[in-house]
Amino acid sequence: MDWFQRLNEYFPVEEMKAKEQIEALLKDKSDHYYKDESDLHIMMYAEYAEFIFIDFLWVSEKARGKGIGKKLIQQLKDKRKTIILEVEPVDENNVDTEKRLRFYFREGFKVSGNISYQFQALVSHSEIDLDIMYWDEQEKTDEQLLDYMITIYEEIHSYKQKEIYGYDPKPASDVVKLKV
């Protein structure tokens, strides 16, 4: 099974990108969008001067609890940059949502409760509210995290959206903002 099939089987359709978009990111933005994979894991991430965005992190069910996720996160922490990721709120019908949150909390991630983020699910043509989590050795302001999220939305999530999905992206200000 190839990397895209593994991601597609694990992540809800609302959180997936089209394979064409991910391949375009890997090819066209190879200076900062990366895929780290083995038989037991896949991590897709973007690295910028000040922060790293984890787009997808998957660990094989048979390898969970063996430290692979912790090791991957530590490799990113060793770069000494803010790490950002998006998570769906806990769903009582999906135990993986709670397990993921517990894992990220154990790894020192915090939830930014002051950022409203409506993920544009381009494959399923829907919008879902996601929480923003981050890790850093120092506190980050909501304004800093908002700036990072705008970059992520404009450079990663909206990349080639019109070409691949057939419609223009919403303005970042409609998708990610500070709560009032």
VEXDREN-2710 file (C-alpha; in Angstrom, 1 decimal):
% VEXDREN-2710
k/r/px/py/pz
1/MET/0.0/0.0/0.0
2/ASP/1.4/3.4/-0.9
3/TRP/1.8/6.4/1.4
4/PHE/-1.3/8.1/0.1
5/GLN/-3.5/5.1/0.6
6/ARG/-2.3/4.7/4.2
7/LEU/-3.0/8.3/5.0
8/ASN/-6.4/8.2/3.2
9/GLU/-7.5/5.1/5.1
10/TYR/-6.6/6.6/8.5
11/PHE/-7.6/10.3/8.2
12/PRO/-11.2/11.4/7.8
13/VAL/-11.9/12.6/4.2
14/GLU/-12.6/16.1/5.7
15/GLU/-8.9/16.3/6.7
16/MET/-7.4/14.9/3.5
17/LYS/-5.8/16.7/0.5
18/ALA/-6.0/15.3/-3.0
19/LYS/-3.0/13.2/-3.9
20/GLU/-2.3/15.6/-6.7
21/GLN/-2.0/18.5/-4.3
22/ILE/0.3/16.7/-1.9
23/GLU/2.5/15.6/-4.8
24/ALA/2.6/19.2/-6.1
25/LEU/3.7/20.4/-2.7
26/LEU/6.4/17.8/-2.5
27/LYS/7.6/18.7/-6.1
28/ASP/7.1/22.4/-6.2
29/LYS/7.9/23.3/-2.6
30/SER/10.7/20.7/-2.1
31/ASP/12.7/23.4/-0.3
32/HIS/10.3/23.3/2.7
33/TYR/7.6/20.6/2.3
34/TYR/8.8/17.1/3.2
35/LYS/7.7/13.5/3.5
36/ASP/9.4/11.3/6.0
37/GLU/8.2/7.7/5.7
38/SER/8.9/4.1/6.5
39/ASP/6.7/1.0/6.6
40/LEU/5.6/2.1/10.1
41/HIS/5.1/5.8/9.7
42/ILE/4.4/8.8/7.5
43/MET/5.1/12.4/8.4
44/MET/4.3/15.2/6.0
45/TYR/5.5/18.6/7.2
46/ALA/6.5/22.1/6.1
47/GLU/9.5/23.8/7.6
48/TYR/9.9/27.6/7.6
49/ALA/12.5/29.8/9.3
50/GLU/10.5/30.3/12.5
51/PHE/8.2/27.3/12.6
52/ILE/7.3/23.8/11.4
53/PHE/3.8/22.7/10.5
54/ILE/3.0/19.0/10.8
55/ASP/0.4/18.4/8.0
56/PHE/0.0/14.6/8.6
57/LEU/1.5/12.2/11.1
58/TRP/0.5/8.6/10.9
59/VAL/2.0/5.6/12.8
60/SER/1.0/2.1/11.9
61/GLU/-1.4/0.5/14.3
62/LYS/1.0/-2.3/14.9
63/ALA/3.7/0.1/15.9
64/ARG/1.7/2.5/18.1
65/GLY/3.0/2.7/21.7
66/LYS/6.5/1.8/20.7
67/GLY/7.9/5.3/20.7
68/ILE/7.9/6.0/16.9
69/GLY/5.7/9.1/17.2
70/LYS/7.7/10.4/20.1
71/LYS/10.9/10.0/18.1
72/LEU/9.5/11.8/15.1
73/ILE/8.3/14.7/17.2
74/GLN/11.6/14.9/19.0
75/GLN/13.4/15.2/15.6
76/LEU/11.3/18.2/14.9
77/LYS/11.8/19.6/18.5
78/ASP/15.5/19.3/18.0
79/LYS/15.3/22.0/15.3
80/ARG/14.3/24.4/18.1
81/LYS/11.4/26.0/16.2
82/THR/7.7/26.4/17.0
83/ILE/5.8/23.3/15.9
84/ILE/2.2/23.7/14.8
85/LEU/-0.5/21.1/14.1
86/GLU/-4.2/21.0/13.6
87/VAL/-6.4/18.6/15.5
88/GLU/-10.1/17.8/15.5
89/PRO/-11.8/18.1/18.8
90/VAL/-12.4/14.9/20.7
91/ASP/-15.2/12.8/19.1
92/GLU/-16.8/10.3/21.5
93/ASN/-17.4/8.0/18.5
94/ASN/-13.7/7.9/17.5
95/VAL/-11.3/6.8/20.2
96/ASP/-8.3/7.9/18.1
97/THR/-9.2/11.6/18.5
98/GLU/-8.7/11.3/22.3
99/LYS/-5.5/9.2/22.0
100/ARG/-4.0/11.8/19.6
101/LEU/-4.7/14.6/22.0
102/ARG/-3.2/12.7/24.9
103/PHE/-0.1/12.0/22.9
104/TYR/0.4/15.6/21.9
105/PHE/-0.2/16.8/25.5
106/ARG/2.4/14.3/26.7
107/GLU/4.8/15.7/24.2
108/GLY/4.3/19.2/25.6
109/PHE/1.9/20.7/23.0
110/LYS/-0.6/23.3/24.1
111/VAL/-4.0/24.3/22.6
112/SER/-4.3/27.8/21.3
113/GLY/-7.8/28.6/22.6
114/ASN/-7.9/32.1/21.1
115/ILE/-7.7/31.2/17.4
116/SER/-10.7/30.3/15.4
117/TYR/-9.9/28.0/12.5
118/GLN/-12.3/26.6/10.0
119/PHE/-10.4/24.1/7.9
120/GLN/-11.4/24.1/4.2
121/ALA/-11.9/20.4/3.4
122/LEU/-11.4/20.6/-0.3
123/VAL/-11.8/17.0/-1.1
124/SER/-15.2/16.7/0.7
125/HIS/-16.2/20.3/-0.1
126/SER/-17.0/21.1/3.5
127/GLU/-15.6/23.1/6.4
128/ILE/-14.7/21.8/9.8
129/ASP/-13.6/23.5/13.0
130/LEU/-10.1/22.4/14.1
131/ASP/-8.0/23.3/17.1
132/ILE/-4.5/24.6/16.7
133/MET/-1.9/23.0/18.9
134/TYR/1.7/24.2/19.2
135/TRP/4.9/23.3/20.9
136/ASP/7.7/25.7/21.7
137/GLU/10.3/26.1/24.4
138/GLN/8.9/29.6/24.9
139/GLU/5.3/30.9/25.0
140/LYS/4.0/32.2/21.8
141/THR/1.4/35.0/21.5
142/ASP/-1.9/34.4/19.7
143/GLU/-0.8/37.0/17.1
144/GLN/2.4/35.0/16.3
145/LEU/0.4/31.8/16.0
146/LEU/-2.1/33.5/13.8
147/ASP/0.6/34.7/11.5
148/TYR/2.0/31.2/11.2
149/MET/-1.5/29.8/10.5
150/ILE/-2.1/32.4/7.7
151/THR/1.2/31.3/6.1
152/ILE/0.1/27.6/6.4
153/TYR/-3.3/28.3/4.9
154/GLU/-2.0/30.4/2.0
155/GLU/1.1/28.4/1.2
156/ILE/0.1/24.8/2.0
157/HIS/-3.6/24.3/2.3
158/SER/-4.6/26.6/-0.6
159/TYR/-1.7/25.6/-2.9
160/LYS/-3.0/25.1/-6.4
161/GLN/-6.5/25.0/-5.1
162/LYS/-8.2/26.5/-8.2
163/GLU/-6.2/24.2/-10.5
164/ILE/-6.8/21.0/-8.6
165/TYR/-10.3/21.5/-7.0
166/GLY/-11.8/24.0/-9.4
167/TYR/-12.5/26.9/-7.1
168/ASP/-10.7/29.8/-5.5
169/PRO/-9.6/29.6/-1.9
170/LYS/-11.4/31.8/0.7
171/PRO/-9.5/34.7/2.0
172/ALA/-7.3/33.7/5.0
173/SER/-9.2/36.3/7.1
174/ASP/-12.4/34.3/6.6
175/VAL/-10.8/31.0/7.7
176/VAL/-8.4/31.8/10.5
177/LYS/-8.8/34.6/13.0
178/LEU/-8.5/35.6/16.6
179/LYS/-11.6/35.0/18.7
180/VAL/-13.1/38.2/20.1
END
